[in-house]
Amino acid sequence: MGLFRRNPVRVQPFFGYRSRDRLIVTGRTLRSRAPEFDTAGRWRTIRVMMSQFFAKPVAGVGVTLCLTREDGQDFDYAVASDAKGYFQFEIDLEGDWPYPESTAWEVVRLGWKTREGHQSVIGHVLVPGADAQIGVISDIDDTIMETGITGGLHNVVRNLKRIFAQMPQERLLVEGADVFYGAIGGGRLFLEEHHVGCHGGRLVSRHDE
C-alpha cells in the first residue's frame, strides 16, 4: 500500500433522454470522490467545488448500462470512456418502449469496476409524455443560470466567490428565465419518476405512486 491513497474512479452520468425507439445517455469517468452537494460551511463548499473543477478524467473505463422493460426483459449495454473520460450510449431500443402518460424521468443504472469491486450509480433519463406537444432544447449556463464564468478572465476573477464558494442550488437564475421557460412549457411541472433499481443482480422497474 502506498503512502498516499488516490481518489477512486467514479462515473458521473449526465441527464439523458429517450424516444420510443432510441435512448441517449452520456457521462464521464473521473478520479475523484463523489461530490457532497448537501455539505455545510464555506470551506467545505470550496473544497467540493474545487474537486469538481480539477477532477482527473480516466480513459478506458468499461461502463455498463442496464435496462429492464416493463415486461421484465433485461438489456445490458457496454462502452468504454475515451481519452478525456467521456462516454456515450446511443441505443436502438428493442421491442416496445412506450411513452408514459405524462412527461417523466426514468432512472437507469450504470456500473463499472474498480480495485474495490463492482460500483454502480443511477442516471436520469427524460422521457416525453404521450400528451406532450412541444419540446425545448436549451443551454443552461448563463442562459437559465448565472455562472459568472463567461466574458473572459476579468469576469472569472470578479466572480470567484460565486464560482468556487456557491453550491449549484445557490446559483441565481437569469432574470425572467423561469417565467419564459414556464410559458413555453405551458406552466406545468412534472414530478413523476419511473424508477429502475438493482435487486438480486437484476434490474426491476416500478412506478412511484
N, C-alpha and C positions, 0 to 999 in steps of 0.2 A: 504494500500500500504506500503511495506517495505521501509526501509531507502535506501537500495541498490537494483537496478534492476538487475536481472540475464539476461545474454545474451539469445536471443531467440533460440529455437530449429530450426535447418535448415537441409536440405537434401543436401549432397554433392554427386552428381552422378559421377561415373567413366565411361570412354568410354565403350560402349557396342558393340555388333556385332550380326549379324543375317545371316541365310541362307534362303532358300525358305520356310522352314517349322519350323524353330526354332529361337528364339530370346533370348539373354542373356544380362541382364543389372544388374549391381551391384552398390552399393553406401554405404554411411554411414550417420547416423543421429548424429548430433553434436550439442552441445550447444555453439555456437559462432556466431559472426557476419560474414556476407559474406565477403570474402577477397577482398580487393581493390587493385588488382594487377597493376592497372594503376596509383597508387599513386606516388608522387614525394617526394624526400628528404630521407636522410639516416635514420633518426629516425623513420619516418613513415614506411619505408621499414622494419626496425627491428620489429616494433610493429606488422605489418601484418604477417611476417614470424613466430614470436613467437606465435601469436594467432593460427596459423595452427598447430604448433608442440604441443601445450598444450590445444587444444580444447577438451572439455569433451564429450565423447560418451554418447548417450542416448539410453537406451534399451526400447523395447516395443512400438516404434512409428509406427503407421499404415501408410504405404506408398502405394499409388495407382499409377499404370502406365496406361496411356490412349493411345490407338492406333486407328487410322482411316485408313481403307483400301481405295484404290483409288476409289472403287465403293461407298464410303460414309458410309460403315458399321462401327460402333464403337465397340471397345472391351476394357473392363476395367479389370484390374487385381489388386490384393491386397496382400501384405505381411506385416510382422512386423519385425522391427530390432531386432537383437539378443542382448545378454548381453554386447557385445562390440560395439554395434551400427551399425553393418554391416547388410545389407540386399541384397538379390539377387532374381531377376526374371529369371526363366527358363521356357519359354513359348513355348508350342507347338502351332504354328500358325494355325489358322483355315482358310481353303479356299486357294485362290491363292495369294501368295506374291512373284511376280516375281522379278528377279534381274533387276536393272537399266542397261541401255546400257553400261555405264562405271562405275567403282568403285566410290562410293559417300558416303557422310554422311547423315543419316536420323536423324531428330530431333524429339524426343519424349518428352512428358510432364509427370512429376512426381508431385504428390500432397500429402499434409499432413495437419493436423490441429494443431493449437496452440491456446493459450488463445486469441490471436489477430484475430483468424478466419482462414479461409482456405488459405493455401500458395501453391505456385507451382514454379517449376523450370524446365528448359529444360535439357535434356540429349542427348548426341550424340551417334549414333549407326552406326558403319561402315558396309557397305554392298558391297560385291564384285560385280563387273560388269559382265555382261554376256560375256564380252570379256577377262576377267581375266584368266590367265594361271597358275599363281603361287601365293601362299600366304605365308607370313613370320610372325611367332610369335616370339617376341623378348622381352627381358628385356630392360629397359631404363636406370636406374641408373647405372652409371659407365660402361655401355656398349655402349650407344649412347651419354649420357650427363654426364659430370663430376660433382659429388656431393661433394666429399671431405669427405663423412661421413663413408666410408668404411676403413678398416685397423686398427680398434681399437681406443681407447681413444686418443692416440697421434695424429692421423690424424684429429680427430674431433676438438681437441684444435687448431691444426695448421691451420685448415680451418674454424674457427669460422666466419670470415668475409664473406666467400662465403656462408656458410650455413644459417646464420641469417641476412645478410645485402645485399643479392642479390635477385632480383626478378627472377622468372623462365626464363623469356626471356633474362636475362643477363648471364645465365649459359653458360659454354664452352662445345662445342662438343668434344667428344673423337676424337683425330686426325684420320682422314681418314674414320670416321663412315659415314658421309654424302655421300661420294663417293661410299663406299662399298654398303650401302643400296640402293642408287640410281641405282647402276649397277644391283643389284638383281631385282629391280622393273622395269628394262628396261629404266630407266632415265626419266619416265613420272611423272608429278604431276597431282593429281586430285583435283579440286576445286569446283565441283558441289555439291550443298547441296539440299536435299529433306526436306522441312520444314513441321513440324506438329505443329500447333498452336491452341490456345483455343479461340473460338469465340461463344458467346451466350450460354455458358455451354457445347458446343460440340467441338470436335477437328476437324479441317479441314486441309487437306494437299494440298500442291501446289509444283510446281517446279519453282525455280528461272530461269529466262531467261537470 
